[in-house]
């Protein structure tokens, strides 16, 4: 399970790089469109549509990376006051509930994609983009996220059942202050203060 977790970590890293490069390309495209309109009063057309597709797809491609690095937003007002075993149990339950929600969303997304594919649907714009293309890219990110969620949920549950609550924290828990400081100051020659203050 640890090797599979590490493999998904590498795969999600590549997905984030591809998504980031696509977003950069979209930003350049939109900038070029603005310059052409402002200076030459001409338009390439479709820059807003393409950038929207890229944003939607690249967002889902980042989900797995976000999960594996525990960068998702968590409401932890009372969480930090709970005993460690209870926090670990909540982490596992939270991961399972997220998996259930994303399963419903991914099923709906696959239905939208299959319908567009079957009907050969195109966008109602001048580009007339075949909708299955951006929907497939969007769905691919969701599927990667579902697979990652399954692995994290199972790995967290197995770790919890072994009584390794710190391990559950590292897999699915809320990031500690020390971890946040360490990431923010990485390579700056600073260290987190003792005691997490």
Order of alpha helices (4+ residues) and beta strands (2+ residues): alpha-alpha-alpha-alpha-alpha-alpha
